[in-house]
Amino acid sequence: MAIPEQLTLLKSSVQQWNAWREKNPNQKVDLTDALLSHANLRSANLSGADLSRANLRAATLFCANLSAATLSGANLSGANLFNANFRSANLSGANLSTACLGGANLNYANLNYANLSGALMSAANLLGATLNGANLSDTIGL
């Protein structure tokens, strides 16, 4: 379960969230099961955050930092993830169907059993990423 104070801060202002993260770099971020569908999280610093099973359907995470984040089982279908940083993130079992991952950094990301059907992947960097059992049907630009 997400830490309510963290979820409230993130929903209120990405600028305030990023300032809080900068002041508290060692603070554990727990956003498990968070309801963030359609949220505007453009440029949010979510590095190392636990977003397991979070609902981020149709959210805007353009240029967001999700490096080393845990997003296993998260719903990111239809999300704008353009130029997002997922380096070393765990996206196992995540739903990324029809998401825009153009230019995204997925270096060393775990995408095992992820649903990438219909996702836009042009210019995405998948160096060292694992895709065992991933659904890549109708993926564009891969």
N, C-alpha and C positions, 0 to 999 in steps of 0.2 A: 504494500500500500504506500502510495506517495506521501511524503512529508507535507502536510497541508500548507505550512508557511512557505515552503519552497514553491509549491504549485501556484499559490496565490501571487507571489512575487513575480514568477515567470509570466503569468497571464496578465499582470498589470502593466509591465513595461520591460521590454528587452533591454533597454539602456540601463535601467535600475538593476536588472538581473545580472548583466555583464559587469557592472560596477561591484555588485555583491560578490560575484565569482572572483574578481580581481583582488578584493580585500580578504577573501576566504578561500585561497587556492587549495587548501587541504581538506576542506569541508566535503563530506560525502554527499552526493546529490542523489536522492532517491525519488524518482518519478514513476515508479512501477504502477501500472494500471491507470495512469493519468489519462484524463479525457481532454485531449487537445485538438480534436478535429476542427479543421478550418482556422486554426490559430495562426497568427502572423508572428513567426519566430525568426524572421529574417536576421541573419548575422548573430544569432544567439550562441553563446558559449555553453555548449552542453557536453564538453569533453569529459570523458570518464563517467558520465551520468548513467544511472540505471533507469532505462525506459522500457524495461521488459513489459510486454503486453500492453503498452500504451496505445491509445487510439489517436493517431496523428493523420487520419484520413483527410486528404485535401488540404493539409497544412502547408504553409509557406516556410520552408527552411532554406531559402536561397542564401548561399554563402555561410551557412551555419557551421560551427565547429562541433562535430560529433565524434572526434577521434577517440578511440578506445572506449566508446560508449557501448552499453549493452542494450540492444534493441530486439532481443530474441522474442519472437511471437508478436512483435508490434505490428500495428496496421498503419502502413504508410501509403496505401493505395491512393492514386491520384495526387500525391503530394508533389510540390515543387521543391526538388532537391538539387536544383541547378547549382553547380560549383560548390556543393557542400563537401565537407571534409569528413569522410568515414574511415580514415586510415586506422587499421587495426580494430575496427568496430566489430561487434558480434551481432550480426543480422540473421542468425540462424532461424529458420521458420518464419521470418517476417513476410508480410504481404506488401510487396512493392509494385503490384500490378498497376499499369498505366501511370506510374510515377515518372516524373521528368528527372533523370539522373545525368543529363548532359553536363559534361565537364566535371562531374563528381570525382573525388579522390576516394577510390575504394581499395587502395593498396593494402594488401594483407588483411582485408576484411573477410570475415566468416559469413558467407552467403549460402551455406549448406541448407538445402530444403527450403530456400526462400522462393517466393512466387514473384517472378519478374515478368510475367506475361504482359505483353503490350507496353512494356516500359521503354522510354526513350533513353538510349544509352550512348548516343553519339559523343565522342571525345571523352567518355568516362575512362578513368585509369584503373585497371583491374590487376595491376602487377602483384603477383603473389596471393591474389584472392582465391578462396576455395569456393567452389560452386557445386559440390557433390549433391546430387538429387534436386538441384534447383530447376524450377520451371522457367525455361527461356523461350517459350512459344510466343511467336509474334513480336519478339523484342526488336526494337528498331535501332539500327546503328551499331550493332554488336558484331 
